[in-house]
Amino acid sequence: MTTKKNRARKTRHLKLPRRPLDAVAVMPFYGQGQGQGPSDVGLRGIYLNATLDSVRAALTRTVVVAVHNERDVEFVEHCCGPLADVLYCA
């Protein structure tokens, strides 16, 4: 006899193959400006990388990061791994 608990345990371990969506993720990044909160640009880069890793794993590997100044362009190009593009929105 199969109980609900046993059925739930069996389905919990079922992993379907993931296929990235045919999509583009656009991530805003405002690292060099004052922004909100006490975090510095290095910490904001860590947050951005964590978000990009999640997006790449779950949705798409085609990621564009939008920045507001030239220092952010340089920072993003060196810290974020392969990107589809970096938009400089001055």
Secondary structure, 3 states (H helix, E strand, C coil): CCCHHHHHHHHHCCCCCCCCCCCCEEEEECCCCCCCCCCCHHHHHHHHHHHHHHHHHHCCCCEEEEECCHHHHHHHHHHCCCCCEEEECC
